[in-house]
Amino acid sequence: MYLRQESGLAAGAGGAAAIGFGQALPLHARAPSRRSGRGGWRDRLGTFDPVVDLGARIGSATWWRGMATCALLCGGAIATAPGIIPLPGRSPAVLPEAQWQEARSLGITPLALGGDTGRRMAATEVVEPLVDTPERPSIDLTATFGQGDGFARVLERAGVSAQEAQAVTAQVADAVPLAQIRAGTRIALTLGRRPSRAQARPLDSLAFRARIDLRVEARRVNGVLALRRIPIAVDDTPLRITGRIGSSLYASARAAGAPVDAVVAYIRALSARMSIGGLGSGDRFDLIVAQRRAATGEVETGDLLYAGLAQGSRETRLLKWTVGGQSQFFEASGVGERRGGMTQPVSGRLTSGFGMRRHPLLGFSRFHRGLDFGAAYGAPIVAAAAGVVRYAGWHGGHGQYVMIQHGGGMATAYGHMSRIVARAGAPVAQGQLIGYVGSTGLSTGPHLHYEVWRNGVAVNPASVRFTTTAQLAGANLAAFRATLARLLAVRPGAATRTAASGDTARPVAG
Ligand SMILES: [Zn+2]
């Protein structure tokens, strides 16, 4: 039943039909009523309303009638309802204890034994282990020599007894220095028949490529392992690759067959002398790379030996040469590589240039004898070029200050450091840490004040490029020229063909 709100909105709105949602429209709202009292009109009119408000006039005859109607309707509904029939669902059958234990062990044990799928059947008590099984007479396997591995350890991993592994390793070490065996070398092993399962199998044969020019084989004959060194002929003729630069030096050189390392070394060698971006597509590159070609077909490429570039009539020829234990590229004339400019001493942005400026603290104009680089407090400062520390300490308005003397009357200085790392009198390499950015001395904030001095005069650091050259002379120069001539006599290999086909594919520009 529902509540009819007789004293609610309908009455409050002066009889207007202001009825809330879900409420029945009272009869008196349909016809103008002479309603005098609370709910009294219904009885006086004698209208029969089967829907009685059970919230009002509780205990009256009408109320009891409404109550009876309600009970009748509810009872009827309940009595005629079809009832709740449960839907059949899936439920596991209850297993007897023995079956349950068996199913459980079959379900879990394979996983416990390392089965991936759980489908592998675990051995039950029904399974009887065999007392003895026939063994394979020999096992062939391949072991790989790992990075930082030991030869004896490789053998032991393969199943050779520790004692025999040591003995074989000593034998192999006689044939080839173990340090020469590269990581990744694959060793073919044959393990022979053993007298009982309690013992490790003996090593019957062993074979591996110790070096590109050497193969080592060992075979057990009458119980003794006989080792054999088999030298392999190797052709040392270097690989020469030439071609046109086209749209990309790197891509063209790679397409012509140059190894990645060689191309990178080539670009590095050239970039020390010229702008790589300025190379034309018609310019020709010429690389000579160390190469060892074994008679069995293996090829080992090494370092870049020669870097040549032909730009029309202008030719650049660079040969790698070692002087005083340091390798660098020398020009064909015997002049050493020019080292590029100085390293920027700190990673930061230029906040003040070289020249006249109004000093931020002193307030008057004064010549700024260096560059200021704004950088974070504590940022590392490195030596712009190699040299010897001439001064390290407090230096007036420069605060914590380091001066480095380079060759050729050049010096660089670094001011306002928070901490100095360099020691006076000590040599420093280019890029070596000498201190940290700070704001000591006359400074408004953390920055590096950087000066370059030439013969006692401060110069604009932006204008300076350090160049160091070395000139070969005497017997060294003669040997250098002989090597260059020998290398240039190498005819470009099969790679030239690739480069030539690339030539035709590329349109000729400018
Ligand atoms: Zn400054």
Residues whose N, C-alpha, C, O or C-beta is under 5 A from the ligand:
A	BS01	ZN	L371 D372 H449
